[in-house]
Amino acid sequence: MVELISDQYYYWVSILLMMAGLYIVIDHTNLLKKLVGLNIFQTSVFILFISMGKVDGGTAPILEEGYSVFSNPLPHVLILTAIVVSVATTAVGLALVVNINKRFQSIDEQEIEKIELEEE
């Protein structure tokens, strides 16, 4: 049992982070906290994909004498692209939160809904 947990350590960490991020997004009404939860969730997916790309005893895929086990570099490249997209998504989300705050003087979903109902 201990070997199962220690051998799959990164998978367990990514699952715990994923559940924490999902909980934050679902439970909180503050828009900034929701953005933080989304970033935690995205980071857990990054950890999951990167951990799948690493092979024990593997080396970079450079053909030389004496190497027979290679790690796959594709997940690392894809995650590098995903990190850039994540930063851009966070920037857009923060810009939206700033605009919402300017209009409603609040970043809490429930207060914004009350204000919208009063305007109608």
C-alpha positions as CSV (number, residue, x, y, z in Angstrom):
1,M,0.0,0.0,0.0
2,V,2.8,2.4,0.9
3,E,4.5,1.6,-2.4
4,L,1.3,2.5,-4.3
5,I,1.2,5.9,-2.7
6,S,4.9,6.6,-3.0
7,D,5.2,5.4,-6.6
8,Q,2.3,7.6,-7.7
9,Y,3.0,10.6,-5.5
10,Y,2.6,13.2,-8.3
11,Y,-0.8,11.8,-9.3
12,W,-2.0,12.0,-5.7
13,V,-0.8,15.6,-5.4
14,S,-2.4,16.6,-8.7
15,I,-5.7,15.0,-7.6
16,L,-5.7,16.8,-4.3
17,L,-4.9,20.1,-6.0
18,M,-7.6,19.5,-8.6
19,M,-10.2,18.9,-5.9
20,A,-9.1,21.9,-3.9
21,G,-9.3,24.2,-7.0
22,L,-12.7,22.8,-7.9
23,Y,-14.0,23.3,-4.4
24,I,-12.8,26.9,-4.4
25,V,-14.5,27.6,-7.7
26,I,-17.8,26.1,-6.6
27,D,-18.0,27.2,-3.0
28,H,-16.8,30.9,-3.1
29,T,-18.8,33.8,-4.4
30,N,-15.8,36.2,-4.6
31,L,-14.7,36.5,-8.2
32,L,-11.0,36.8,-7.3
33,K,-11.2,33.7,-5.2
34,K,-12.8,31.9,-8.2
35,L,-9.8,33.0,-10.4
36,V,-7.4,31.6,-7.8
37,G,-9.3,28.4,-7.7
38,L,-9.2,28.1,-11.5
39,N,-5.4,28.7,-11.4
40,I,-5.0,26.0,-8.8
41,F,-7.1,23.6,-10.9
42,Q,-5.0,24.4,-14.0
43,T,-1.8,23.9,-12.1
44,S,-3.0,20.4,-11.0
45,V,-3.6,19.5,-14.7
46,F,-0.1,20.7,-15.5
47,I,1.5,18.5,-12.8
48,L,-0.6,15.6,-14.0
49,F,0.6,15.9,-17.6
50,I,4.2,16.6,-16.8
51,S,4.3,13.6,-14.4
52,M,3.0,11.3,-17.2
53,G,5.8,12.5,-19.5
54,K,8.7,11.5,-17.2
55,V,10.0,7.9,-17.5
56,D,12.1,6.4,-14.7
57,G,15.6,6.0,-16.0
58,G,14.8,7.8,-19.2
59,T,16.9,10.4,-20.8
60,A,16.3,13.1,-23.4
61,P,15.4,11.7,-26.8
62,I,18.9,12.2,-28.3
63,L,20.1,9.2,-30.2
64,E,23.5,8.1,-28.8
65,E,25.2,4.9,-27.9
66,G,24.2,3.3,-24.6
67,Y,20.7,4.9,-24.2
68,S,17.6,2.8,-24.7
69,V,15.0,4.4,-22.5
70,F,13.7,7.9,-23.4
71,S,11.4,10.4,-21.8
72,N,8.7,11.9,-24.0
73,P,9.2,15.7,-24.4
74,L,5.7,16.3,-25.9
75,P,3.8,16.7,-22.6
76,H,6.4,19.3,-21.4
77,V,6.0,21.3,-24.7
78,L,2.2,21.2,-24.5
79,I,2.3,22.3,-20.9
80,L,4.6,25.2,-21.7
81,T,2.0,26.3,-24.2
82,A,-0.8,25.7,-21.7
83,I,1.0,27.9,-19.1
84,V,1.1,30.8,-21.6
85,V,-2.7,30.3,-22.3
86,S,-3.3,30.1,-18.5
87,V,-1.5,33.4,-17.9
88,A,-3.5,35.1,-20.7
89,T,-6.8,33.7,-19.4
90,T,-6.0,35.0,-15.9
91,A,-5.2,38.4,-17.3
92,V,-8.5,38.5,-19.1
93,G,-10.3,37.3,-16.0
94,L,-8.7,40.0,-13.9
95,A,-9.6,42.6,-16.4
96,L,-13.2,41.5,-16.3
97,V,-13.2,41.5,-12.5
98,V,-11.9,45.1,-12.5
99,N,-14.7,46.2,-15.0
100,I,-17.3,44.4,-12.9
101,N,-16.0,46.2,-9.8
102,K,-16.2,49.6,-11.5
103,R,-19.8,49.0,-12.5
104,F,-21.2,47.3,-9.4
105,Q,-18.7,48.4,-6.7
106,S,-18.4,44.8,-5.7
107,I,-16.8,41.5,-6.8
108,D,-19.2,39.2,-4.9
109,E,-21.6,37.3,-7.1
110,Q,-24.5,37.5,-4.7
111,E,-24.2,41.2,-4.2
112,I,-24.0,41.7,-8.0
113,E,-27.1,39.7,-8.5
114,K,-29.0,41.8,-6.0
115,I,-27.8,45.0,-7.7
116,E,-28.9,43.7,-11.1
117,L,-32.4,42.8,-9.7
118,E,-32.8,46.2,-8.2
119,E,-31.9,47.9,-11.6
120,E,-34.6,46.0,-13.4
